[in-house]
Amino acid sequence: MSEAQKPDFDARALRDAFGAFATGVTVISTSTEEGDHGMTANAFMSVSLDPPLIAISLDRKSRMHEKVRASGRYAVNILAQGMEHVAMHFAGRHNPELANFFVNHHHLPVAPGAVAVFLTEVAQEVEAGDHTLFIGRVLHLERDPKAAPLLFSSGSFHVLSAAGAPS
Ligand SMILES: Cc1cc2nc3c(=O)[nH]c(=O)nc-3n(C[C@H](O)[C@H](O)[C@H](O)COP(=O)(O)O)c2cc1C
């Protein structure tokens, strides 16, 4: 990369600016011969309606990365308000009370109480720097229309409050 193309910010500034984008919170889950595995993630997006595709971005150093490669399948569980402890557990703050948290649906671990769940098979992998984008083809979905999503912004959890419809 030439001198002119070097970024003029450091890693901390980049991380903080990324954090300014308010998101929901998900737990990615999959199952391999070693058992079920979950990982908290907010790098999730809807991609395509037809065919139904979603994408997640996994750190190449995460255990989830190798497990999704091994299984070729993953679920995205959108967490509801009040599930902060679940987000922390699957972000590395182990909570023994959540050791048997998942239930099994369509051969994938699913988070009880999630706002919505997308069960996918991996359709495409895109190497992107220190992460890999896993594009998943949605085979099953579940949704609780009454549950409110948990939010995440600038390193903290938040709850939804209506600000009016877009005009
Ligand atoms: C709110 C939140 C969002 C996160 N989003 C992601 C993400 O999108 N991708 C990712 O690779 N890690 C993300 N992480 C970090 C992982 O959850 C964390 O590194 C986890 O311990 C990795 O688990 P594993 O190595 O056991 O799979 C996030 C953490 C938090 C708290």
The ligand as an ORCA input file, in Angstrom:
! r2SCAN-3c Opt
* xyz 0 1
  C     -22.052     -7.162     21.348
  C     -20.948     -8.031     20.766
  C     -20.873     -8.211     19.390
  C     -19.875     -9.025     18.814
  N     -19.870     -9.216     17.465
  C     -18.961    -10.057     16.904
  C     -19.021    -10.326     15.503
  O     -19.903     -9.849     14.786
  N     -18.077    -11.161     14.979
  C     -17.106    -11.736     15.746
  O     -16.277    -12.480     15.202
  N     -17.033    -11.502     17.090
  C     -17.952    -10.685     17.681
  N     -17.927    -10.459     19.049
  C     -16.875    -11.100     19.855
  C     -17.172    -12.573     20.186
  O     -18.467    -12.734     20.760
  C     -16.121    -13.097     21.201
  O     -14.828    -12.890     20.698
  C     -16.350    -14.571     21.535
  O     -15.768    -14.838     22.795
  C     -15.734    -15.538     20.509
  O     -16.167    -16.837     20.859
  P     -15.495    -18.186     20.321
  O     -14.041    -17.920     20.012
  O     -15.696    -19.148     21.466
  O     -16.273    -18.637     19.098
  C     -18.907     -9.653     19.643
  C     -18.976     -9.453     21.045
  C     -19.983     -8.648     21.588
  C     -20.058     -8.488     23.090
*
